[in-house]
Amino acid sequence: MAPGRLLIAAQVSIGVLLLAAAFAFTGRLADLANRDAGIARSRLLLFDVKPGQSGYEGPWLRQFSLDLERKLGEAPAWKRWRWHGSGL
């Protein structure tokens, strides 16, 4: 077999393998999205805070995050909350 044909056959094989993996992943992802997570989604609140886009930098950014964490902890309506982020 010529090297060019061998290369084409390898590329087609890898492409088919990647498509099969993508279909398997998509099906698994759909199963996870529809699974009962044990929480009431109607009572779940998600929000995204980006103080850096509002001009907070350096120590001001750190203080903003500390103040937000403290205020969320003090609010009586917040029984359970989790701080999630990439860090400061």
C-alpha positions as CSV (number, residue, x, y, z in Angstrom):
1,M,0.0,0.0,0.0
2,A,1.3,3.4,-0.9
3,P,2.2,5.8,1.9
4,G,-0.4,8.3,0.8
5,R,-3.2,5.7,0.9
6,L,-2.0,4.5,4.3
7,L,-2.1,8.0,5.7
8,I,-5.6,8.6,4.3
9,A,-6.8,5.3,5.8
10,A,-5.3,6.2,9.2
11,Q,-7.0,9.6,9.1
12,V,-10.3,8.1,8.3
13,S,-10.0,5.5,11.0
14,I,-9.1,8.2,13.6
15,G,-12.0,10.3,12.4
16,V,-14.5,7.5,12.8
17,L,-13.1,6.7,16.3
18,L,-13.4,10.4,17.3
19,L,-17.0,10.5,16.0
20,A,-17.9,7.4,18.0
21,A,-16.4,8.8,21.1
22,A,-18.3,12.1,20.6
23,F,-21.6,10.3,20.3
24,A,-20.9,8.2,23.4
25,F,-19.9,11.4,25.4
26,T,-23.0,13.2,24.2
27,G,-25.3,10.4,25.3
28,R,-23.6,10.2,28.7
29,L,-23.8,14.0,29.1
30,A,-27.6,13.9,28.4
31,D,-28.0,11.2,31.0
32,L,-26.2,13.3,33.6
33,A,-28.2,16.4,32.8
34,N,-31.5,14.5,33.3
35,R,-30.5,12.6,36.4
36,D,-32.0,13.7,39.8
37,A,-29.2,15.4,41.6
38,G,-30.9,15.3,45.0
39,I,-31.6,19.1,45.1
40,A,-34.6,21.1,44.3
41,R,-33.6,23.0,41.1
42,S,-36.5,25.4,41.6
43,R,-34.8,26.6,44.8
44,L,-31.3,26.9,43.3
45,L,-29.9,30.3,42.6
46,L,-26.7,30.8,40.6
47,F,-25.0,34.0,39.9
48,D,-21.7,35.2,38.6
49,V,-19.8,38.1,40.1
50,K,-16.9,39.7,38.2
51,P,-15.6,42.5,40.3
52,G,-12.5,42.8,38.1
53,Q,-14.7,44.0,35.2
54,S,-16.0,46.8,37.5
55,G,-12.6,48.2,38.2
56,Y,-11.7,46.3,41.4
57,E,-8.0,45.4,41.4
58,G,-5.3,44.2,43.8
59,P,-6.2,44.6,47.5
60,W,-9.6,46.1,46.6
61,L,-10.5,43.0,44.7
62,R,-9.5,40.8,47.7
63,Q,-11.5,43.0,50.1
64,F,-14.5,42.8,47.8
65,S,-14.4,39.0,47.9
66,L,-14.0,38.9,51.6
67,D,-16.9,41.3,52.2
68,L,-19.1,39.4,49.8
69,E,-18.3,36.1,51.6
70,R,-19.0,37.6,55.0
71,K,-22.3,39.2,53.9
72,L,-23.5,36.0,52.3
73,G,-22.7,34.1,55.5
74,E,-24.7,36.7,57.6
75,A,-27.8,36.6,55.4
76,P,-30.5,34.5,57.1
77,A,-32.0,33.3,53.8
78,W,-28.7,31.6,52.9
79,K,-28.8,28.4,54.7
80,R,-26.2,26.7,52.6
81,W,-24.0,28.3,50.0
82,R,-20.7,27.5,48.3
83,W,-18.0,29.9,47.0
84,H,-16.8,28.6,43.7
85,G,-14.2,30.2,41.7
86,S,-10.7,30.1,40.3
87,G,-9.3,31.9,43.3
88,L,-8.0,35.5,43.6
